[in-house]
Amino acid sequence: MDLSVKAGSAEVAQDEFEFVIPHLVMKEFIAAIIASVILLVWSMLQNAPLLSIADPNKTENPAKAPWYFVGLQELLVYFDPWIAGVVIPTLIILGLVLIPYIDVSTTAIGKYSFSERRAAIITYVFGFGMWFVLILIGQFLRGPNWQFYWLWEDWSVAKSAEETLVNMPQWAGIAFLATYITIGLALPAVLMKGIFRRMGAVRYLIAFTLVLLMYGVPIKILLRLAFNIRYIVTTPWFNI
């Protein structure tokens, strides 16, 4: 009885999984072929959106990067150039590299469904989607002098939004950041019982510091667009 039940359970458990090679690799290979064919056909049917020949006597306004870099160009509006162009992309790559090392789940090994990895998938999709939101803003909502224009606004009407921007008082900015980091690090440990013990102090701090940095980007953007705050904290070396 016990042996037959165990054998049946083993067969069911085995049926729930598939080998990476050839099953997953074959599906990815077919998906890559389909995507390549679609892009090839699209490129044959549509002309590349190239502008006219450059005139050295005329500077484009606004001058926009290719669409895949417009998100980075839009990010430069909200942060110092070295933070937007170097620190943030480096942290994104570092965070992606560290995912296998900070994932301590023992029940979701080999499982990537939403029910098994709800928090991880929501966090990843949010960060991935945020990048495309920046691209859409830069591509369609930035007009002359890189000012923000809604779709129904006329670009011929000049704007001077930069003149209304202010920096947050130093004490308020430091208090805001300290509160954000403290609550952001403490809240997951309170709401998700046992996560600090399972992850350990180092993994926990790395994982949630990266998450806080990611969610800090839209917060910084919101403060600028809604409250005209240029920087939260200013120092002689960098500004946030």
ChimeraX attribute file (.defattr): number of C-alpha atoms within 10 A of each C-alpha:
attribute: neighborCount
match mode: 1-to-1
recipient: residues
	/A:1	6
	/A:2	7
	/A:3	8
	/A:4	9
	/A:5	10
	/A:6	11
	/A:7	12
	/A:8	12
	/A:9	12
	/A:10	11
	/A:11	11
	/A:12	11
	/A:13	10
	/A:14	10
	/A:15	9
	/A:16	8
	/A:17	10
	/A:18	11
	/A:19	9
	/A:20	11
	/A:21	9
	/A:22	9
	/A:23	10
	/A:24	12
	/A:25	12
	/A:26	12
	/A:27	13
	/A:28	11
	/A:29	11
	/A:30	12
	/A:31	12
	/A:32	12
	/A:33	12
	/A:34	12
	/A:35	11
	/A:36	12
	/A:37	12
	/A:38	12
	/A:39	12
	/A:40	11
	/A:41	10
	/A:42	11
	/A:43	11
	/A:44	10
	/A:45	9
	/A:46	8
	/A:47	8
	/A:48	8
	/A:49	6
	/A:50	6
	/A:51	6
	/A:52	6
	/A:53	6
	/A:54	9
	/A:55	8
	/A:56	7
	/A:57	6
	/A:58	7
	/A:59	9
	/A:60	12
	/A:61	10
	/A:62	12
	/A:63	12
	/A:64	16
	/A:65	14
	/A:66	11
	/A:67	14
	/A:68	12
	/A:69	15
	/A:70	20
	/A:71	21
	/A:72	20
	/A:73	22
	/A:74	23
	/A:75	22
	/A:76	15
	/A:77	15
	/A:78	22
	/A:79	20
	/A:80	16
	/A:81	15
	/A:82	11
	/A:83	17
	/A:84	18
	/A:85	15
	/A:86	11
	/A:87	12
	/A:88	18
	/A:89	13
	/A:90	12
	/A:91	14
	/A:92	14
	/A:93	10
	/A:94	12
	/A:95	17
	/A:96	10
	/A:97	11
	/A:98	13
	/A:99	12
	/A:100	9
	/A:101	9
	/A:102	17
	/A:103	16
	/A:104	15
	/A:105	12
	/A:106	7
	/A:107	9
	/A:108	13
	/A:109	10
	/A:110	11
	/A:111	12
	/A:112	12
	/A:113	10
	/A:114	11
	/A:115	10
	/A:116	14
	/A:117	14
	/A:118	11
	/A:119	10
	/A:120	14
	/A:121	15
	/A:122	12
	/A:123	14
	/A:124	13
	/A:125	11
	/A:126	13
	/A:127	18
	/A:128	11
	/A:129	12
	/A:130	17
	/A:131	17
	/A:132	15
	/A:133	14
	/A:134	19
	/A:135	22
	/A:136	16
	/A:137	16
	/A:138	24
	/A:139	20
	/A:140	12
	/A:141	18
	/A:142	20
	/A:143	24
	/A:144	16
	/A:145	13
	/A:146	17
	/A:147	17
	/A:148	19
	/A:149	17
	/A:150	12
	/A:151	11
	/A:152	7
	/A:153	11
	/A:154	10
	/A:155	16
	/A:156	8
	/A:157	9
	/A:158	11
	/A:159	15
	/A:160	10
	/A:161	11
	/A:162	10
	/A:163	8
	/A:164	10
	/A:165	15
	/A:166	14
	/A:167	16
	/A:168	18
	/A:169	13
	/A:170	14
	/A:171	10
	/A:172	12
	/A:173	17
	/A:174	15
	/A:175	14
	/A:176	15
	/A:177	15
	/A:178	12
	/A:179	12
	/A:180	13
	/A:181	17
	/A:182	11
	/A:183	11
	/A:184	16
	/A:185	18
	/A:186	12
	/A:187	11
	/A:188	15
	/A:189	14
	/A:190	11
	/A:191	9
	/A:192	9
	/A:193	10
	/A:194	12
	/A:195	16
	/A:196	17
	/A:197	10
	/A:198	13
	/A:199	16
	/A:200	13
	/A:201	11
	/A:202	10
	/A:203	17
	/A:204	20
	/A:205	15
	/A:206	14
	/A:207	18
	/A:208	16
	/A:209	15
	/A:210	16
	/A:211	17
	/A:212	15
	/A:213	15
	/A:214	19
	/A:215	16
	/A:216	15
	/A:217	16
	/A:218	15
	/A:219	12
	/A:220	17
	/A:221	18
	/A:222	14
	/A:223	16
	/A:224	19
	/A:225	15
	/A:226	8
	/A:227	12
	/A:228	18
	/A:229	18
	/A:230	23
	/A:231	21
	/A:232	22
	/A:233	19
	/A:234	16
	/A:235	8
	/A:236	5
	/A:237	5
	/A:238	12
	/A:239	14
	/A:240	16
